[in-house]
Structures are given as C-alpha cells and as structure tokens.
Amino acid sequence: MFFGLMEPFSFLYERAFRIEQATREHETLERTLSQEGVTVRRLIHLAIEVGARHPEFLEKVRARVPSIVRYFGPRSMVDRARSALRRNLDRFDDETLFNILLLRPSVRLARHPGVRAILPTVELDTPLANLCFLRDQQALTANGYVLGRMSKPQRREEPALTGALLRTWGADIVTEVRAPGTFEGGDFLPMGEFALLGTGDRTNADAVRQILAAPVGFDEIAVVHQPSHPAIPGDHPDPMINMHLDTYLNIPGEGLAVGCAPLLDRARTEVFRRTARGRLLRERRTVSLREFLERKRFRILEITTLEQMSYASNFLCLADRRILAVDVAAEVDRVLSSLGAASAADPHRYGPLLALARKERGTLRAHRDFFPGKRSVRDAGVASIPLTLLEITGGYGGAHCMTCAVRRDPPPNG
C-alpha cells in the first residue's frame, strides 16, 4: 500500500492515509475475527504454506521471474545482471518470490566513472497496492471459486497470484473469467439457494454470461445492474460511489438485508431461473433490487447515502444476525471531507451529493442513529462488533472487501 500512497487516485484509493495506523487497524480486524472463532490467514502465509507443500509451484514462479524482473542500460551491464538473476534464482526463498510477484520490480543501470560505480534505479511495474482488498480477485460460490478478471489495469495481475495459490492449495475452481469479460468478487453475494451478481463498471456483461454458464450451484441468480445515484447528474455519473454490489447491499442474517434506499430502488434486476434441462433462463419481467428482495421476503434495513459511502454495508456476517462492521460514526467526517474536496473541484457533479450527505449527517447525529448502532438494526436482533477503520478505508474498502472467504459452513464436528 505504501506505493499506492504515492499517487492515491491512480491506485484507486479514496484518499491518502496513515499507513502505520492502517496496519494496526488491519491487525485489529484479524484479531477480532480470530476471537470470534474464525481461522484467519494472511495471503503471504498461504503462499509460504503452498510453497512448502508444492515445490513444483515455486519452480513455476522462479521460471516466471526473468519475464517480470527486467534490466535496462548498457548492453554488457544488462547481460551480466540477467545472467546473475538466473544463477541466483535457486537462492530466492518463497517470501522473496512472493514479493517479486507483489512489487514487480525492474532495474535501470547507469555506469559512472570508477571501479564498480554503478547507479541502479529500481522501478516497479504497477505494484499490487490493492491486494489487501482480497474480496475482489475471486468469489466463493456453492461449488467452488469463480476466478475473476479485474476491470482496472492497476489490478489486472492480482487474480493471477491469488488464483494460482488457491488452485495449488487445492481449492475447487468452478470457472475462470476470460477476456473480454471482467468480474470482481465484490459484485457477488451468495444467499443460500440463490445468488446476486452485480454488473456495471467492474463486472461486465461478458463475464455475467460466462458465470451463468458455469456450474456455480445456484438454481436462481439475480443479475443486478449498477445504478447511478440520483444525487449525481446523469450526464456525469460516478461509478466509484457504489463500485460493487457489496458497497450498497449486504446480508446480516436470515431474511434481513442492509441497503441504501435510493440505490435499491434504481438497481435494475434480471432474474435467471434454472430449467429442467439445467440452463438458467431469464424471466421476462425486470424488477428493482428492492422489489426482488421483498419478493424473497427479506426485511430491508435502510441506510442513508452518507452511511453507504461510509462503508456501512461493507460488513462481515460472522453468524446469523452477528456482524463485524465499520464504525460509521467515526467515518463520516472523513468521507464528507473527501466529498467536499470533490465538490469544490466539480460542483456540478458533486454539489447535490455533498448537500444531501451534510443533511443526513445532521439527522443521524441528532438521533444518534449511525450504523451499526441504528435502532432498526438493534430491533431486528442484529448484534454488531463495530471496528474503527478510519485509515485503511482510505484505500476504498471495508471489512468485507478485506477478506476472501475460504469456507462458510462450520466443520462437521462443530
């Protein structure tokens, strides 16, 4: 993430943040999950385990290193450096190989007068600065993983890393989205016998077709089209406001949904049901996401736009009606500050949204009704563990975005 902070906008961050504090927040997230009985692994630890169990995997990574680490400069210096890299590959341990995949370094060499007077400049080819958000590279369906293909070039290399590790580790892979399809895991919500699949800026129609044709294990899939927020002018929408389905909808328990009202009302939803021949066939009628959820007898716990932008719906459901959520009350001022800066730069695009968010903050404060401590949430019997994630959410994600589910069901013996 350090390199993403050098240019937050290009690395898809919401804002700059304090990386030391963000690291502590991430550790708190891990610790809290562990205390709740969740087995937590960092990706690098999984990589080390895979390397120890499957030496052939490390050899495949070593074979890729010369195509990643490139050298530039005088021919003789480049030839020497390339030769040394090949000789040294066997000395690179699993953590070194992981960091090469993570950072994608190359070296530019310049000769200076004198003995061994060389100026090596290390350049990184789009380091994977968003890899802490492990929800998006894949999605766990009823039958195994769908490996994604990221929409933005900044993140395109991430699924190659996570997918190779999961596959070698022994995870079931249902399908892998191929170009020109793009699919990100934040657009997928499994809900028992059916699932929701978002489509829009991050997951495109070609990926939807590939996933509907794959044996994902659901008899019904509702394809939800990314809505534009009514406070953003139609001639200049901003898909980052609700980039994934999980940024404005999530499930805290059986028969319950947390969602942002104006987005639920505007999200066009196409329902596909499995026929006797095994194909998913589209229903004729298109409905709103709200109507679909109500048809499924879900009780909707509404959140405001400001709460939605403050990662309210980006929670983790640990058990039925027990969630680990971002402390929205601590988050709103940061979000409003970022929105204020955006409005100052482009008042036509963000002015009405800023006015709405400020009004909502006043109402929420007056009633002390911020998510997850909202009265409606408590009345629905949802217990919450609020986490302060003020810094790390600057990367544009909450607790849900930061985790990749490996297994949802408890082991057979409890």
C-alpha positions as CSV (number, residue, x, y, z in Angstrom):
1,M,0.0,0.0,0.0
2,F,3.0,2.3,0.5
3,F,3.4,2.7,-3.2
4,G,-0.3,3.3,-3.7
5,L,0.0,6.3,-1.4
6,M,2.5,7.9,-3.8
7,E,-0.5,8.5,-6.2
8,P,-3.8,7.5,-4.5
9,F,-6.0,8.5,-7.4
10,S,-4.2,6.3,-9.9
11,F,-4.2,3.4,-7.5
12,L,-8.0,3.7,-7.0
13,Y,-7.7,4.9,-3.4
14,E,-10.4,7.2,-1.9
15,R,-7.8,9.3,-0.1
16,A,-4.3,9.2,1.4
17,F,-4.0,7.7,4.9
18,R,-1.5,6.9,7.7
19,I,-0.1,3.5,6.8
20,E,1.2,2.6,10.3
21,Q,-2.3,3.2,11.7
22,A,-3.9,1.3,8.8
23,T,-1.6,-1.6,9.5
24,R,-2.7,-1.6,13.2
25,E,-6.4,-1.5,12.1
26,H,-5.8,-4.5,9.8
27,E,-4.2,-6.4,12.7
28,T,-7.3,-5.5,14.9
29,L,-9.5,-6.9,12.2
30,E,-7.5,-10.1,12.1
31,R,-7.5,-10.4,15.9
32,T,-11.2,-9.7,16.2
33,L,-12.1,-12.4,13.6
34,S,-9.9,-14.9,15.5
35,Q,-11.6,-14.1,18.8
36,E,-14.9,-14.8,17.0
37,G,-13.7,-18.3,16.1
38,V,-12.7,-17.5,12.5
39,T,-9.5,-19.1,11.2
40,V,-7.6,-16.2,9.6
41,R,-4.6,-16.5,7.2
42,R,-2.7,-13.8,5.5
43,L,-2.1,-14.3,1.8
44,I,1.7,-14.4,2.3
45,H,1.3,-17.2,4.9
46,L,-0.8,-19.2,2.5
47,A,1.9,-18.6,-0.2
48,I,4.6,-20.0,2.2
49,E,2.4,-23.0,3.0
50,V,1.8,-23.7,-0.7
51,G,5.5,-23.4,-1.5
52,A,6.4,-25.8,1.3
53,R,3.9,-28.4,0.2
54,H,4.3,-28.0,-3.5
55,P,8.0,-27.3,-4.5
56,E,6.9,-27.6,-8.2
57,F,4.8,-24.4,-7.7
58,L,7.9,-22.5,-6.5
59,E,9.7,-23.7,-9.6
60,K,7.0,-22.3,-11.8
61,V,7.2,-19.0,-10.1
62,R,11.0,-19.0,-10.5
63,A,10.6,-19.6,-14.2
64,R,8.4,-16.5,-14.4
65,V,10.8,-14.2,-12.6
66,P,13.0,-13.3,-15.6
67,S,9.9,-12.1,-17.5
68,I,9.0,-9.9,-14.6
69,V,12.4,-8.5,-13.4
70,R,13.8,-6.7,-16.4
71,Y,17.1,-4.8,-16.8
72,F,17.8,-1.6,-18.8
73,G,21.0,0.2,-19.5
74,P,24.3,-0.6,-21.3
75,R,24.3,-4.0,-23.0
76,S,27.2,-5.5,-21.1
77,M,25.7,-4.5,-17.7
78,V,22.3,-5.8,-18.7
79,D,23.7,-9.1,-19.8
80,R,25.6,-9.5,-16.6
81,A,22.6,-8.7,-14.5
82,R,20.3,-11.1,-16.4
83,S,22.9,-13.9,-16.0
84,A,23.3,-13.2,-12.3
85,L,19.5,-13.3,-11.9
86,R,19.2,-16.7,-13.5
87,R,22.1,-18.1,-11.4
88,N,20.6,-16.7,-8.2
89,L,17.0,-17.9,-8.7
90,D,17.5,-21.1,-6.6
91,R,18.6,-18.8,-3.7
92,F,15.3,-16.9,-3.8
93,D,13.0,-18.3,-1.0
94,D,9.2,-18.3,-1.1
95,E,8.9,-14.9,0.6
96,T,11.3,-13.3,-1.9
97,L,9.4,-14.8,-4.8
98,F,6.1,-13.6,-3.3
99,N,7.5,-10.0,-3.1
100,I,8.6,-10.2,-6.7
101,L,5.1,-11.0,-7.8
102,L,3.7,-8.3,-5.5
103,L,6.0,-5.5,-6.4
104,R,7.1,-6.4,-10.0
105,P,10.5,-4.7,-9.8
106,S,12.9,-3.9,-12.7
107,V,16.3,-2.3,-12.5
108,R,17.8,0.5,-14.7
109,L,21.6,0.5,-14.7
110,A,23.8,3.6,-15.3
111,R,27.6,3.4,-15.5
112,H,29.7,6.0,-13.6
113,P,33.4,6.6,-13.6
114,G,35.3,4.4,-11.2
115,V,35.5,0.8,-10.0
116,R,32.0,-0.7,-9.6
117,A,30.5,2.7,-9.7
118,I,27.0,1.8,-10.9
119,L,23.8,3.6,-10.2
120,P,20.9,1.1,-10.1
121,T,17.4,2.6,-10.2
122,V,14.7,0.2,-9.2
123,E,11.4,0.7,-11.0
124,L,8.1,-1.1,-10.1
125,D,5.7,-2.1,-12.8
126,T,2.3,-1.3,-11.2
127,P,2.8,-3.0,-7.8
128,L,-0.3,-4.7,-6.4
129,A,-1.1,-1.9,-4.0
130,N,-4.8,-3.0,-3.7
131,L,-4.1,-6.6,-2.8
132,C,-5.2,-6.0,0.9
133,F,-8.7,-6.0,-0.6
134,L,-8.9,-9.7,-1.1
135,R,-12.7,-9.9,-1.8
136,D,-12.4,-8.9,-5.5
137,Q,-10.0,-11.3,-7.2
138,Q,-12.4,-14.2,-6.8
139,A,-15.8,-15.3,-5.4
140,L,-16.7,-18.4,-3.5
141,T,-19.9,-20.0,-4.9
142,A,-21.7,-23.1,-3.7
143,N,-19.5,-25.3,-5.8
144,G,-16.1,-23.5,-5.5
145,Y,-14.4,-20.4,-6.7
146,V,-15.0,-18.2,-9.7
147,L,-11.6,-16.7,-10.5
148,G,-12.1,-13.1,-11.6
149,R,-10.5,-10.8,-14.2
150,M,-10.1,-7.2,-12.8
151,S,-11.7,-4.4,-14.6
152,K,-9.0,-1.8,-14.0
153,P,-5.4,-2.4,-15.4
154,Q,-4.0,-1.3,-12.0
155,R,-5.4,-4.5,-10.5
156,R,-5.2,-6.9,-13.5
157,E,-2.3,-9.0,-12.2
158,E,-4.0,-9.7,-8.8
159,P,-6.2,-12.8,-9.8
160,A,-3.2,-14.5,-11.4
161,L,-1.5,-14.5,-8.0
162,T,-4.5,-15.4,-5.8
163,G,-5.8,-17.9,-8.4
164,A,-2.5,-19.8,-8.7
165,L,-2.3,-20.0,-4.9
166,L,-5.8,-21.2,-4.4
167,R,-5.6,-23.7,-7.2
168,T,-2.3,-25.2,-6.0
169,W,-3.6,-25.2,-2.4
170,G,-6.4,-27.5,-3.6
171,A,-9.4,-25.2,-3.7
172,D,-12.2,-26.1,-6.0
173,I,-12.3,-23.8,-9.1
174,V,-15.6,-23.6,-10.9
175,T,-14.5,-21.4,-13.7
176,E,-12.1,-18.6,-14.6
177,V,-13.4,-15.5,-16.3
178,R,-11.7,-14.9,-19.6
179,A,-11.2,-11.7,-21.7
180,P,-13.1,-9.7,-22.7
181,G,-15.0,-10.5,-19.5
182,T,-14.3,-8.7,-16.3
183,F,-15.6,-9.9,-12.9
184,E,-14.8,-8.8,-9.3
185,G,-15.9,-10.6,-6.2
186,G,-17.5,-7.6,-4.6
187,D,-20.2,-8.0,-7.2
188,F,-21.2,-11.4,-5.9
189,L,-23.4,-12.2,-2.9
190,P,-24.4,-15.9,-2.3
191,M,-27.7,-16.1,-0.5
192,G,-28.5,-19.8,0.1
193,E,-30.4,-21.3,-2.8
194,F,-29.9,-18.2,-5.0
195,A,-27.2,-15.5,-5.5
196,L,-26.9,-11.9,-6.6
197,L,-24.5,-11.0,-9.3
198,G,-23.8,-7.3,-9.9
199,T,-22.8,-5.9,-13.3
200,G,-21.6,-2.4,-14.3
201,D,-18.2,-0.7,-14.2
202,R,-16.3,-3.6,-12.6
203,T,-18.2,-6.7,-13.8
204,N,-19.3,-6.7,-17.4
205,A,-22.0,-8.5,-19.5
206,D,-19.5,-10.9,-21.0
207,A,-18.4,-12.1,-17.5
208,V,-22.1,-12.4,-16.5
209,R,-22.7,-14.8,-19.5
210,Q,-19.6,-16.9,-18.5
211,I,-20.7,-17.2,-14.9
212,L,-24.3,-18.0,-15.8
213,A,-23.0,-20.8,-18.0
214,A,-20.7,-22.2,-15.2
215,P,-21.8,-24.9,-12.6
216,V,-21.9,-22.4,-9.7
217,G,-24.5,-24.4,-7.8
218,F,-27.4,-22.0,-7.7
219,D,-30.9,-22.6,-9.1
220,E,-31.5,-18.8,-9.3
221,I,-29.2,-15.9,-10.0
222,A,-30.4,-12.3,-10.0
223,V,-28.2,-10.0,-12.2
224,V,-28.2,-6.6,-10.6
225,H,-27.3,-3.6,-12.9
226,Q,-25.2,-1.0,-11.2
227,P,-27.5,2.0,-10.5
228,S,-26.4,5.7,-10.7
229,H,-27.2,7.7,-7.6
230,P,-30.0,10.2,-8.1
231,A,-27.9,13.0,-6.5
232,I,-25.2,12.6,-9.2
233,P,-26.2,14.2,-12.5
234,G,-27.0,11.7,-15.3
235,D,-24.6,13.4,-17.7
236,H,-21.6,12.7,-15.4
237,P,-22.2,9.6,-13.2
238,D,-19.6,8.3,-10.8
239,P,-19.4,4.5,-10.6
240,M,-16.9,4.7,-7.7
241,I,-19.8,5.8,-5.4
242,N,-21.1,2.2,-5.5
243,M,-18.4,0.4,-7.4
244,H,-19.5,-3.1,-6.3
245,L,-22.8,-4.6,-5.2
246,D,-21.4,-5.1,-1.6
247,T,-20.9,-1.3,-1.3
248,Y,-24.7,-0.7,-1.1
249,L,-26.2,-4.1,-0.1
250,N,-25.3,-6.8,2.4
251,I,-27.0,-9.6,4.4
252,P,-26.6,-9.5,8.2
253,G,-28.8,-12.6,8.8
254,E,-31.6,-14.8,7.7
255,G,-34.3,-12.8,5.9
256,L,-32.6,-9.5,6.5
257,A,-30.9,-7.1,4.1
258,V,-29.0,-3.8,4.7
259,G,-29.2,-1.5,1.8
260,C,-29.1,2.1,0.6
261,A,-32.7,3.0,-0.3
262,P,-32.2,5.1,-3.5
263,L,-29.8,2.6,-5.0
264,L,-32.0,-0.4,-4.2
265,D,-34.9,1.4,-5.9
266,R,-32.8,2.2,-9.0
267,A,-30.9,-1.1,-9.4
268,R,-32.5,-2.9,-12.4
269,T,-32.6,-6.6,-11.7
270,E,-32.9,-9.5,-14.1
271,V,-33.8,-12.9,-12.7
272,F,-32.5,-16.2,-14.1
273,R,-34.0,-19.5,-13.0
274,R,-32.7,-22.9,-13.8
275,T,-34.9,-25.0,-16.1
276,A,-35.4,-28.8,-16.0
277,R,-32.7,-29.0,-18.7
278,G,-30.2,-27.3,-16.3
279,R,-29.9,-24.0,-18.1
280,L,-30.5,-20.6,-16.4
281,L,-33.3,-18.9,-18.3
282,R,-34.1,-15.2,-17.9
283,E,-37.6,-14.1,-16.6
284,R,-39.4,-11.7,-18.9
285,R,-40.0,-9.1,-16.2
286,T,-37.2,-6.8,-14.9
287,V,-37.7,-5.6,-11.3
288,S,-35.9,-3.3,-9.0
289,L,-33.5,-4.8,-6.4
290,R,-35.8,-3.7,-3.7
291,E,-38.8,-5.5,-5.3
292,F,-36.7,-8.6,-5.8
293,L,-35.6,-8.7,-2.1
294,E,-39.2,-8.1,-0.9
295,R,-40.4,-10.9,-3.2
296,K,-37.9,-13.1,-1.4
297,R,-39.5,-11.9,1.9
298,F,-36.4,-10.0,3.0
299,R,-36.8,-7.3,5.6
300,I,-34.8,-4.3,4.4
301,L,-32.9,-2.3,7.0
302,E,-32.3,1.0,5.2
303,I,-29.1,3.1,5.4
304,T,-28.6,6.6,4.2
305,T,-26.4,7.6,1.4
306,L,-23.8,9.0,3.8
307,E,-23.8,5.7,5.7
308,Q,-23.4,3.8,2.5
309,M,-20.5,6.0,1.4
310,S,-19.0,5.4,4.9
311,Y,-18.8,1.6,4.3
312,A,-21.9,0.7,6.4
313,S,-22.9,-2.2,4.1
314,N,-19.3,-3.4,3.8
315,F,-19.6,-5.6,6.9
316,L,-18.8,-9.3,7.6
317,C,-21.6,-11.6,8.7
318,L,-20.0,-13.9,11.3
319,A,-23.2,-15.8,12.1
320,D,-26.9,-15.3,11.8
321,R,-27.5,-11.7,13.0
322,R,-24.0,-11.2,14.2
323,I,-21.8,-8.8,12.1
324,L,-18.4,-7.2,12.2
325,A,-18.9,-3.7,10.8
326,V,-17.1,-0.4,10.2
327,D,-17.9,2.2,12.9
328,V,-19.8,4.6,10.6
329,A,-20.0,7.5,13.2
330,A,-16.2,7.6,13.3
331,E,-16.0,7.5,9.5
332,V,-18.5,10.2,8.3
333,D,-16.3,13.3,8.8
334,R,-13.5,11.8,6.7
335,V,-15.9,10.9,3.9
336,L,-17.5,14.3,4.0
337,S,-14.1,15.9,3.8
338,S,-13.2,13.9,0.7
339,L,-16.6,14.7,-0.8
340,G,-16.2,18.4,0.0
341,A,-12.9,18.5,-1.9
342,A,-14.5,16.7,-4.8
343,S,-17.4,19.2,-4.8
344,A,-15.0,22.1,-4.8
345,A,-13.3,20.8,-7.8
346,D,-16.5,19.8,-9.6
347,P,-19.6,21.4,-8.1
348,H,-21.9,20.3,-10.8
349,R,-21.1,16.7,-10.3
350,Y,-20.8,16.5,-6.5
351,G,-22.5,19.6,-5.1
352,P,-26.0,18.0,-4.7
353,L,-24.5,14.8,-3.2
354,L,-22.5,16.9,-0.7
355,A,-25.6,18.8,0.3
356,L,-27.5,15.5,0.8
357,A,-24.7,14.0,2.8
358,R,-24.4,17.0,5.1
359,K,-28.2,17.0,5.7
360,E,-28.1,13.3,6.5
361,R,-25.2,13.7,9.0
362,G,-27.3,16.3,10.9
363,T,-30.2,14.0,11.2
364,L,-28.1,10.9,12.1
365,R,-26.3,12.9,14.8
366,A,-29.5,14.4,16.2
367,H,-31.0,10.9,16.6
368,R,-27.7,9.1,17.4
369,D,-28.6,6.6,14.8
370,F,-25.5,5.7,12.9
371,F,-24.9,2.2,11.5
372,P,-24.3,-0.4,13.0
373,G,-25.9,1.0,16.2
374,K,-29.1,2.0,14.4
375,R,-32.3,1.4,16.2
376,S,-33.7,-0.6,13.2
377,V,-30.7,-2.8,13.3
378,R,-31.0,-3.5,17.0
379,D,-34.7,-4.1,16.7
380,A,-34.0,-6.7,14.1
381,G,-31.9,-8.6,16.6
382,V,-28.6,-7.9,14.9
383,A,-25.6,-7.8,17.2
384,S,-22.6,-5.9,15.9
385,I,-19.0,-5.5,16.6
386,P,-18.0,-2.0,15.4
387,L,-14.4,-1.5,14.3
388,T,-12.7,1.8,13.8
389,L,-11.1,1.6,10.4
390,L,-10.5,5.3,9.8
391,E,-7.2,4.9,7.9
392,I,-7.4,1.7,6.0
393,T,-10.8,2.6,4.5
394,G,-8.9,5.3,2.7
395,G,-7.9,2.6,0.3
396,Y,-11.7,2.4,-0.7
397,G,-12.9,-0.7,1.2
398,G,-14.2,-2.0,4.5
399,A,-14.1,-5.3,6.4
400,H,-16.0,-7.2,3.7
401,C,-13.6,-6.0,1.0
402,M,-10.6,-7.0,3.0
403,T,-11.4,-10.7,3.3
404,C,-11.6,-13.7,1.0
405,A,-13.9,-16.4,2.3
406,V,-12.4,-19.9,2.1
407,R,-15.2,-21.8,3.8
408,R,-18.5,-20.5,5.1
409,D,-20.0,-23.6,6.7
410,P,-18.7,-24.8,10.1
411,P,-16.8,-28.1,10.2
412,P,-19.0,-31.2,10.6
413,N,-17.9,-31.7,14.3
414,G,-18.7,-28.0,15.0
